[in-house]
Amino acid sequence: MRCLVTAGPTWEPVDKVRRLTNFSTGRLATELALFLQSHGHEVELLRGEASVFPAPSELRSIRAFSTTESLADLLRQHASMPSPVDAIFHASAVSDFKPGKVFVRDEAGRLQESTAGKHTTREGTLMMELEPTQKILPLLRSWFPRARIVGWKYEIDGGREEALSKARRQLIECRSDACVVNGPAYGPGFGILRPSGALADVQEAQGLFSSLRGLLEAHRSGQGLVE
């Protein structure tokens, strides 16, 4: 089956020399892509260029993205291709915000917009707007109406039930087929939540990969993803 796996962080420019990004390494999704390819699937890895985990030379198809918009552009390109995408594993850590206007106070204390190509300490304390970025996962169903779509929900604050509640909301709002839940709020391991409410808990990455492969191949055999 033809699969897309997104991995690693996006970044958003603050000025011409600085960027806003996150701590994602791209490791988990890169290893998932390699696992799926090793089991006979046609995989393309869409990899954040800021990923620190090296891309394996064994992967046959890798394309790089930078900003949230560049990742969206790559996915839209695939949506317009004649060969259909069977599954999308959207595991990249997409920036929630991008820098907007930057302001500095003048001598009278008034805020003035700074349009410098490189902000310096000579400007003093800066204030920067953070604008929400376009979320990609909710768009995937309209771009790939027949594909199996798996999203991720990494949560830090709260507890396990709060993390699962957010995953349930993601499944509804994004019309996805499964959500992988992990992070400190969820606790050790990974949860694979389905639209029916069924939850599979796996402790190791290889167990996660095997479970996701099982969902993919169940779809190929006509069993579908929803239980």
Secondary structure, DSSP 8 states (H G I E B T S, - for coil): -EEEEEESB--EESSSS-EE-----SHHHHHHHHHHHHTT-EEEEEEETT--S---TT-S-EEEE-SHHHHHHHHHHHHTSSS---EEEE--B--SEEEEEEEEE-TTS-EEEE--SS--GGG-SEEEEEEE---SHHHHHHH-TTSEEEEEEE--SS-HHHHHHHHHHHHHHHT-SEEEEESTTT-SSEEEE-TTS-EEEESSHHHHHHHHHHHHHHHHTT--S--
